[in-house]
Amino acid sequence: MEVDKSNLRTVILNSVKQLTAPLTFFNELHLTRKPFNKVLICGMGGSALMGDFLVYFQTSGFASLAPKIPITTHRSYSLPDNADENTLIICISYSGQTEETISAFNKAIDSNFEVAGIACGGELAELFQKYITPWIKLPQDNIPPRTSLGYQLAAITRILMAYGLLNSDAQDVLTSLPEKIIPSDFETQAKMLCTKLGHKIPIIYSSQDNNTLARLWKIKFNENAKIPAFYNSLPELNHNEMVGWTKNLGSFSLLFLRDKDDLPRIKKRMELTANLLGLQNIPINFVDVVGEGPLEKVFWASSFSDWLSYYLALFYGIDPTPVEMVEEFKKRLKE
């Protein structure tokens, strides 16, 4: 019986190429260029990751894709108290139906703040048009939102460039990536690692610098493989969570994301942590982060975790594409 009924494998193979897709920018002439002092990304799930990625680029000193002003990700119905007329608010929802993001958009409009948006369609796209909001329409490929990271990053890059908040080379940096990160290169390694994770709950550990990558892996395990997964970062976990492994009460597997660019003390902490936790009979696996710079690392992490969670889904006999529990939750929420 075919398990991958929606052919997610093909989506994974083509995921990085999304960065070069043509995008339609509506109401671009209506955007207001002024000296904003911060950017607020409003979104949920995979759409909120755009803000996390941009913060990751900033903290990594990746000038080409690091906005020139502070950026914050906001996952809520409301707006934070520090949002004001000097804030550029970008509302992102792949489906255009995310109720938290719609709510945040309406609050921004009511406050007369500058808003831009990204969506495929849905209610949010209708609101963008109603209020003549600058927005980018994403391709409607009938793919899960979590697999549209390339489209969404390309879109937010174009918006930030239009507002003068990114360097002029940002678009070229994105479009050159498919030559450097090729998802098929990581399929075999991920498939082999998958054989060590069956019937175990994955725990992903990384440096604090790579916390965004670990979070991305957790999400892929949740949505593709339909299993619990958790993540944390060093050095913080050495001050608390590590002690919790004294009593190994479940069936877990630890995945350490090891990065050649991590600080020497972090590398030592990671090795020592793995050694100590190994004494508690916890399965330990190291995965070396691939990529020169944060953009390559993000798409390596996305591709590798896609493959890993994809093959776990097949191992469990589960179609990796549908997220039936989320859909059932949304249905009940409307009742």
Sequence and secondary structure as in RCSB ss.txt:
>XXXX:A:sequence
MEVDKSNLRTVILNSVKQLTAPLTFFNELHLTRKPFNKVLICGMGGSALMGDFLVYFQTSGFASLAPKIPITTHR
SYSLPDNADENTLIICISYSGQTEETISAFNKAIDSNFEVAGIACGGELAELFQKYITPWIKLPQDNIPPRTSLG
YQLAAITRILMAYGLLNSDAQDVLTSLPEKIIPSDFETQAKMLCTKLGHKIPIIYSSQDNNTLARLWKIKFNENA
KIPAFYNSLPELNHNEMVGWTKNLGSFSLLFLRDKDDLPRIKKRMELTANLLGLQNIPINFVDVVGEGPLEKVFW
ASSFSDWLSYYLALFYGIDPTPVEMVEEFKKRLKE
>XXXX:A:secstr
  S TT HHHHHHTTGGGGG   EEESGGG      SEEEEE  HHHHHHHHHHHHHHHTT GGGS SS EEEE 
SSS  TT  TTEEEEEEESSS  HHHHHHHHHHHHTT EEEEEESSHHHHHHHHHTT  EEE       GGG HH
HHHHHHHHHHHHTT S TTHHHHHHTGGGT  GGGGHHHHHHHHTTTTTSEEEEEEEGGGHHHHHHHHHHIIIII
    EEEEETGGGGTGGGGGGS  S EEEEEEE TTS HHHHHHHHHHHHHHHTTT  EEEEE   SSHHHHHHH
HHHHHHHHHHHHHHHTT  SS  HHHHHHHHHHT 
